């Protein structure tokens, strides 16, 4: 499955759906960890590049899940 939107109605997402997607992502990473330690791992450099490219894209999208806080001006107290 290339796109989670094929299995979830984006207009009706709930908190539970969000948690389910996060857990699926964690399990996918776990599966990659196992796959790369066995013969099923990337046999060719091109496969390794594809895997690394997909992981880099996933890492780049993490900021959309929880944006990093913006720097505050000096001398200002942090918000509660």
N, C-alpha and C positions, 0 to 999 in steps of 0.2 A: 504494500500500500504506500503510495507516494504522498498522499495528502490526507491528513486526519479529517478534513472536511467531508470526505467521502463516507465517513462513518458516524459523524456527529453533526447535528443541526446547529450551526454556529449562532443562529438567532435565539436559540433556547438553551445556551450553555448555563450550567449551574456550577456552584463551587465543587460539588462532587465530581463533575465532569473534568474540571480543571485539575483536581487531585489525581484522577484516573489517568489523564494525559501525562502528568509529571511522573507518575509511577511507571507508566509504559516507557517513557524516555529513560528512566533509571534502569529498567530491565533490559532495554535495548543496549545500553552501554555495558551492562553486565555480560550480555551475550557476546558483544564484540570482544570483551576481555577474554572470554573463554575461547572464542574462535581464533584469535590471534596467537594463542598459546599451543594450538594443535595444528595438524596437517591441513585443516580447513582454512587456515589463515591465508592472507594474500600471497599467492604463489608468484605473482608477477609485480614488478615495480608499479605498473599502471594501476593495478588493483589497490596497492597501498596508497597511491596518490589519490584515488577516488575516495577511499575510506577517510584519509586525512582531510580532504576537501569537504566532505560531508560533515565531519566533526568540527571543522573550523566554522562552517556555516551555522551549525547548532550552537556553538559557543558565541558567535556574533549575535545570535537572536536572544540570548539569555537576558540582555539588557532590556528587551521588550517586556519580559516577564516582571522584572522588578528593577526599574531604572535606578541607577546610582544617584545618591543625593548630590545636589549641586553644591559647590563650595560656597561658604558664607563669607560675607564681608568681615574684615578684621574688626574686633572689638564688639561684635554683636553676640548676644547670648543665644545659644541654640534654642530652637523651639521645643516646647515640652512634648 
